[in-house]
Amino acid sequence: MKKVPQTKVFVLKPGETVQKLIGLSLDPSLNDTTVAIISRKDSPLTVRGMKTNEELMIARHTYNLICEQRGEGKKQNSKV
C-alpha cells in the first residue's frame, strides 16, 4: 500500500505560539509574497500559503442570509 502524505490545515497569525508547539518555522519574507511554500527550508513541516479575502466571504455569507430570510433563496455565486 502506497503511503500518502498527510495534509493538515491550520489558520495562523504570524507569531502565534502554536507555531512553536508544532515545530513550525515560517520565513517572514515569503509570507507576504505569492509563493506557494512559506516555510523555511530547515522547518520540519512544509507550509503552503493561501491568499484569502475574509471580508468578501463575510459579505457573501451575510448577503445570502438576508436573501434566505426574505424568501429569495440562496444566491450561490452572487457578486457583492
Secondary structure, DSSP 8 states (H G I E B T S, - for coil): -------------TT-THHHHTT--B-HHHHTSS-SB-B-TT-SS--B-----HHHHHHHHHHHHHHHHTTS---TT---
